[in-house]
Amino acid sequence: MIRLEVLQGQDKGRVLETSEDTISIGRAPGNTLVLGDWHISGEHGTIQVRSDQFTYRDLRSTNGSIVLRGEERIGVDEDRNWETALQSGDRLLLGDREQPVLLSFASSESPDRARVMAVRSVDQIVEVEGKALRNPEELKNLHAALKRIGGALDLEEVLDEVADALFELVPKATHVTVVLQDDDGHHVPMTTRVRGQKANTEPVPITRSVFRKVIAERASVLAANAVEEVAQTESIMGAHILSTMGVPLWKGDRIIGVLQVDNRSSPGIFRERDLDMVTLLSAQASLAVANARLHRQVQMQAEAARKENTYLKAKERKRFDHIVGDSSAMRAVFDQLAKVVDTRVTVLIEGETGTGKELVASSIHYQSKRRDKLFVAQNCAALPETLLESELYGHKKGSFTGADQDKKGLFEIADGGTLFLDEVTEMPLTLQSKLLRVLQEGEIRPVGGSKTKNVNVRIVAATNRNLDEEVKGGRFREDLYYRLKVFPLRLPPLRERREDIPLLAGFFLERYCQEMGKPIGGFGQQAMELLQSYKWPGNVRELENEVQRLVIQIDPHGFVMPDHLSPRIRQVENLLDRIGPRKGTLKDMVEQVEKWILVEALREHGGNKSATAKTLGITREGLHKKLSKFGM
């Protein structure tokens, strides 16, 4: 149990008591401890509870963090990789240095006072083997178990085999928890198995007092009747563990994990013979875990090479290789682009903010015969009417205050090339009529000028609004509407092309890693699943900004994990919250969820049943049966 108390600051007196493994601190509402002080960052820092220690990590906050340990001040800065170990009794000084927020930190778990019944050093394996292997039946069972463990390659398979072997060799064991060391050197509970259950359960918090002894002495530890022998520490009492063994997994001189074997039925069950058997098993388990991790690394590297090869081959086939996307929605966009690049027609690109309209417009130019001339872009919402007119058509000296010389407009500058008018619906009605004349006659007249000039400019316009509604509302000229919408091109929002998110995220990760000279390992599976689940209202631009922030935040060679992501992405709305099924029987609630999924899938594919069935992994006939079942 962790206890945080605000000793100084706007929220002075607030107390947080929690048993969560990760405690987030900041001004944003989604944090575990929300602090209202102006100088506290939205995501200021986190406290992480590891199996063997507590760690405070500053999330690159604006005003920083300091750990106070007695008279010592520990700055959590870049030299410390933005994190430091915490001890019960430490204080956290957050934000502004003159008027900081001051927090007290305390852990209610007792210190290590374990009086264990037996200890076996990993260096005593030969002696252990001599004592443990006297029973032929036990020798037979151990040999079979070691053979199964040695034959497993996948890490999850290895852990399952280890748990099965422990249940077989230690009849009184009721729970087995496997703890492994991660890339940062922390020991993290990976899985817990319960006797009689094949499926893994949520990892049980390990017994820290025993765990520390295992790590410190590189030895197996037996605590019989743990409630008495381990001084009733919180982790034991909370899990109702009555007897426990902690056994190390090692590779050379490094402890790479710990096996915790518990009995939760009656006290005093485990004996030294059980400890010897588990210690002997751990030698093969250590080797199997190390090999499985190596096997996984080789697989990941092979998969990365395969994806890179596939991507490069696909890139060679595309004319629009600098636009990242391989979804059906983007392939349809590529097909449309291929048809229009070498024509003179005006293109209207429609799409939400951040979908990449300017990128597509530049692609149209650089893939066309006009590529040797200029591509010029102007956001029509960025300037007031008078300045926008001068920017587009130019002006003559003396035509208005400040016009001290002639100036060419963008139409004249882009002569022979392409002019991209972004947010064209923001153009005032008076300028819309002048744009219509350019499209009809190919003529421009500078502000204050008396002569017209002929220009050969291809117009590519873009808008994030519904142009039909703008015309109906009288905000956009109907005649200009028909001139612009010769070849409309709709860019799908990112939520309609979720399968492109891994490609885009990888693309941006590589770009910013090169830009900052900082190698990042990649995205963890859970983090990528969260990225693909998020709705991305800001579309590709928002994803790019998120990846750029991640590259800044993550340590070199690290992997993107869920806790690195922004709160708005980590806290993706729960599926059941969005569906809102009415309470009832399990069958009724499952049917409501299934119906919602069918409706969403049909909507995403515009009612195309073949595409919907393919996405859902069922046949078209199967889809028809499900639709009939729900009267759809």
Summary of the structure (lengths in Angstrom):
residues: 632
radius of gyration: 32.5
end to end distance: 51.0
largest distance: 109.9
contacts: 1973
relative contact order: 0.07
helix: 43%
strand: 21%
